[in-house]
């Protein structure tokens, strides 16, 4: 069983647009930009032996306002720029009762089964309450990147940081 770092996509690995305190994913491949902090943090985590697994809700696909082809093109950029081992996507909206949409831990459970991940020795990094709840439900330690969105956490993370660089450093400091 291996250790992993589960990473939310928008706001954690790439730049997202914040409008009235709420984050939104990029709408076009041309506006998709991986942050330099994400590149550095992911390389450090990968060098330390962690699997890196992206887990992302992309409900705009299910709503029909975004195409799966655009989402996959964005993920191709992630694969090119980051040492990512796997990407799991939920395209369901809030009204769907699926097990994969965060805050439910379905994507983490699937990854654990398929990649032999020990969830109890793994971490979830995110910038929304759904990420924290998802990681905790799966039995991971949780790292919350606080961008001061107009949103309230529903559970307390293991640690709160300002960016993915600090998140990576905290994980690397853990036994």
C-alpha positions as semicolon CSV with decimal commas, in nm:
position;residue;x (nm);y (nm);z (nm)
1;X;0,000;0,000;0,000
2;X;0,132;0,339;-0,101
3;X;0,081;0,692;0,025
4;X;-0,088;0,950;-0,193
5;X;-0,166;1,316;-0,204
6;X;-0,511;1,383;-0,346
7;X;-0,533;1,723;-0,509
8;X;-0,837;1,929;-0,596
9;X;-0,790;2,092;-0,935
10;X;-0,935;2,444;-0,961
11;X;-0,771;2,688;-0,720
12;X;-0,519;2,430;-0,602
13;X;-0,331;2,335;-0,919
14;X;-0,455;2,599;-1,159
15;X;-0,576;2,954;-1,143
16;X;-0,949;2,999;-1,101
17;X;-1,158;3,312;-1,130
18;X;-1,315;3,442;-0,810
19;X;-1,636;3,640;-0,848
20;X;-1,814;3,780;-0,541
21;X;-1,614;3,550;-0,315
22;X;-1,693;3,234;-0,513
23;X;-1,436;3,047;-0,726
24;X;-1,509;2,936;-1,083
25;X;-1,311;2,702;-1,308
26;X;-1,159;2,830;-1,631
27;X;-1,408;2,811;-1,916
28;X;-1,158;2,758;-2,198
29;X;-0,834;2,570;-2,249
30;X;-0,666;2,900;-2,338
31;X;-0,737;3,036;-1,990
32;X;-0,619;2,721;-1,808
33;X;-0,292;2,797;-1,625
34;X;-0,107;2,571;-1,381
35;X;0,053;2,776;-1,103
36;X;0,429;2,776;-1,051
37;X;0,372;2,691;-0,683
38;X;0,178;2,381;-0,790
39;X;0,460;2,271;-1,019
40;X;0,718;2,305;-0,741
41;X;0,503;2,147;-0,469
42;X;0,402;1,850;-0,684
43;X;0,763;1,781;-0,782
44;X;0,870;1,782;-0,415
45;X;0,584;1,550;-0,317
46;X;0,654;1,315;-0,607
47;X;1,027;1,309;-0,522
48;X;0,929;1,212;-0,166
49;X;0,749;0,905;-0,302
50;X;0,386;1,010;-0,297
51;X;0,140;0,919;-0,569
52;X;-0,030;1,234;-0,693
53;X;-0,398;1,196;-0,772
54;X;-0,623;1,476;-0,893
55;X;-0,986;1,451;-0,777
56;X;-1,213;1,713;-0,928
57;X;-1,582;1,793;-0,951
58;X;-1,665;1,929;-1,296
59;X;-2,046;1,966;-1,282
60;X;-2,053;2,206;-1,578
61;X;-2,007;1,899;-1,801
62;X;-2,321;1,741;-1,657
63;X;-2,509;2,069;-1,692
64;X;-2,405;2,096;-2,055
65;X;-2,221;2,428;-2,013
66;X;-1,876;2,271;-2,056
67;X;-1,763;1,989;-2,282
68;X;-1,577;1,684;-2,161
69;X;-1,331;1,746;-2,446
70;X;-1,234;2,084;-2,298
71;X;-1,197;1,931;-1,950
72;X;-0,978;1,653;-2,093
73;X;-0,766;1,909;-2,281
74;X;-0,711;2,088;-1,949
75;X;-0,613;1,757;-1,792
76;X;-0,365;1,698;-2,073
77;X;-0,199;2,024;-1,966
78;X;-0,188;1,900;-1,606
79;X;-0,029;1,573;-1,716
80;X;0,228;1,761;-1,922
81;X;0,327;2,011;-1,651
82;X;0,287;1,804;-1,333
83;X;0,399;1,454;-1,229
84;X;0,037;1,339;-1,188
85;X;-0,030;0,967;-1,155
86;X;-0,407;0,973;-1,210
87;X;-0,701;1,207;-1,255
88;X;-1,053;1,125;-1,134
89;X;-1,343;1,343;-1,247
90;X;-1,704;1,365;-1,134
91;X;-1,921;1,534;-1,395
92;X;-2,242;1,505;-1,194
93;X;-2,430;1,805;-1,059
94;X;-2,548;1,866;-0,707
95;X;-2,884;1,702;-0,774
96;X;-2,730;1,369;-0,871
97;X;-2,701;1,115;-0,593
98;X;-2,369;0,974;-0,715
99;X;-2,095;0,852;-0,483
100;X;-1,816;1,031;-0,670
101;X;-1,909;1,398;-0,624
102;X;-1,716;1,558;-0,341
103;X;-1,786;1,584;-0,049
104;X;-1,856;1,213;-0,090
105;X;-1,533;1,009;-0,094
106;X;-1,608;0,792;-0,398
107;X;-1,321;0,919;-0,614
108;X;-1,073;0,861;-0,331
109;X;-1,210;0,511;-0,267
110;X;-1,185;0,427;-0,638
111;X;-0,827;0,552;-0,654
112;X;-0,734;0,362;-0,337
113;X;-0,867;0,039;-0,482
114;X;-0,717;0,085;-0,829
115;X;-0,378;0,221;-0,718
116;X;-0,330;0,034;-0,386
117;X;-0,337;0,353;-0,180
118;X;-0,341;0,348;0,200
119;X;-0,595;0,623;0,271
120;X;-0,502;0,640;0,640
121;X;-0,149;0,745;0,541
122;X;-0,258;0,984;0,266
123;X;-0,356;1,350;0,235
124;X;-0,623;1,559;0,063
125;X;-0,541;1,917;-0,042
126;X;-0,828;2,147;-0,130
127;X;-0,963;2,499;-0,118
128;X;-1,332;2,427;-0,053
129;X;-1,530;2,270;0,230
130;X;-1,618;1,979;-0,001
131;X;-1,250;1,885;-0,028
132;X;-1,202;1,882;0,349
133;X;-1,515;1,674;0,408
134;X;-1,424;1,433;0,128
135;X;-1,073;1,373;0,261
136;X;-1,196;1,325;0,615
137;X;-1,470;1,085;0,503
138;X;-1,207;0,878;0,324
139;X;-0,981;0,871;0,632
140;X;-0,711;1,104;0,497
141;X;-0,545;1,396;0,667
142;X;-0,677;1,719;0,517
143;X;-0,500;2,037;0,414
144;X;-0,718;2,341;0,352
145;X;-0,585;2,624;0,135
146;X;-0,768;2,930;0,264
147;X;-0,830;3,184;-0,011
148;X;-1,096;3,361;0,195
149;X;-1,383;3,252;-0,028
150;X;-1,732;3,346;0,083
151;X;-1,789;2,994;0,212
152;X;-1,785;2,833;0,556
153;X;-1,597;2,514;0,638
154;X;-1,821;2,240;0,772
155;X;-1,543;2,035;0,932
156;X;-1,203;2,136;1,063
157;X;-0,905;2,037;0,847
158;X;-0,585;1,900;0,997
159;X;-0,410;2,220;0,890
160;X;-0,494;2,546;0,714
161;X;-0,238;2,707;0,484
162;X;-0,216;2,999;0,240
163;X;-0,107;2,813;-0,076
164;X;-0,010;2,477;-0,223
165;X;0,357;2,541;-0,146
166;X;0,279;2,556;0,226
167;X;0,050;2,253;0,189
168;X;0,331;2,049;0,035
169;X;0,581;2,159;0,299
170;X;0,340;2,062;0,579
171;X;0,281;1,719;0,428
172;X;0,652;1,662;0,390
173;X;0,700;1,749;0,759
174;X;0,459;1,474;0,869
175;X;0,591;1,132;0,978
